[in-house]
């Protein structure tokens, strides 16, 4: 997908495996050391852009491992309108 090229290939990061599962406390999670992303099945009840935002957020964790200002600046670089899609998930 788009993030495979923009984030992984351009930064020499292995492509992640992605699983979708029922998650109650999070929308997504990632394990950079195992190149793995999990996405919540509950996202299917929200606009597709919200799921795309969560996926991007998890991909960006391969570049920025924490929830610092830099993480959100990087997300914004790839998806300037991310806050709108995140707001549906609050």
Buried (B, 14 or more C-beta within 10 A) or exposed (E): EEBEEBBBEEEEBEEBEBEBEEBEEEBBBBEBEEBBBBBBEBBEEBEEBBBBBBBBBBBBBBBBEEEEEEBBEBBEEBBEEBEEBBEEBE
